């Protein structure tokens, strides 16, 4: 599961672009108990979701023309410029060139060859998220694409990720890990083919938030204007999961891990 000792290729930041940040903050407070803290007047409406005073995600207004509300997964890069060059060389697109974010770190945003959007964060004063793998925090991240093998090859070219196949109902699931250390201990996410979740499923990264009670969280999401894309389901040797969308359509998932994991 995810930690906060970030290495190259680790998921180290996560933020939500929303057309209505106030409404989004209210939704995630009601569903996951997050408190929103503004990053200040110079941040253009950007701020941090926190649990017990620790940052678990972030929120800001949509900035790209034609963009729709979505969660953006960031991966740790020791050199954002080099990562941007590798994205282009691997057939992806650089949507936002690397930029210095007020000394906090360097940010760049990309689209992979199959259309999934992601970003990299080169730590400066801010290393990344302060709490993961606790209740209501990021615990796993998952890429859904038409061609998982090609996707893994692309990201391995950027970050040196390793992968391992895991049988799953109706598909081959691929668990991805950072380049260093024990492969299982370094795992943080997976790559899967499209599963027919929601209409017009597209290539995307989906964050999973740990939940002590998936069914109760699903009910809270529905009560606050969210929608259920995949009802709460038990997966053998994985845990209980569900897929949701917030009122603006941003997709996220819940996971109560199997205690044997």
C-alpha positions, 0 to 999 in steps of 0.5 A: 500500500501507499506510504509517504516515503516517496521515490521515483514514480511513487504517487506523491500528489493528488488533486481535483479540478472542479467547476465549483470548488465550494460545492466540491469541498462540501461534498468531500467533507460530507462523504470523507470527512475532509476539511478544505484549507485554502493555499492563500489568495495568491493560489487562485482558489487552490487549497488542500483537503486535510484529515487531522491537519494532514494533507491527503489531496488538493482541490482547485478550479478547472484551468484548461479550456474544455476541461471536465471535472476529474482527479489528477494523479501525480507521480514523483519525479526527481527531474520534471524536465527529464520526465517531460522529455521522456513523455514526448519520446514515448509518444505522450503529450506535454499539456503543461510544461514544467513550472516552478510552483512558488518554490514548493516544487516543479509541476508538469502535466501530461497525457499518455499515448492512450489518452489518460491524463496524469502529472509529475511533481518534483518535490521542493519545499513540499514533498507530497501528500502527508497521509496515505493508506489511512481511512479516507485517504489515498490507498491505491491508484489504478489506470484503465486503458484499452492496452494495458501492456503498452501502457505499462511499457510507456510508464516504465520508460518514464519511471522504471516501474515494474509489473506483475500479473495477477489473475482477476475475474474476466481479465488479467490485472497488472500490479505496478511497483516502483523500481526499487526495493521488494516488488510487492512492498513497493506496489502502489497501483494497478493497470486494467483493461476497460471494465465498462464502468460508466457510460463512455469509459475513457482512459483514466487514472482512478484514485482509491480511498481507504474506507472503513465502511464502503457501504456507508460511504456509498450511501453518504455519496448518494445522499450528497448528490454523487452517483454510483458507477459500481455498487459495493462489491467483494473481490476475493483477496482484494477487499470490498470496493465501489466506484463513485462519481461526485456531483460534477462527475469526477470518478473515484473509488473506495477500498476496504482492503482484505485484512490478509493483503 
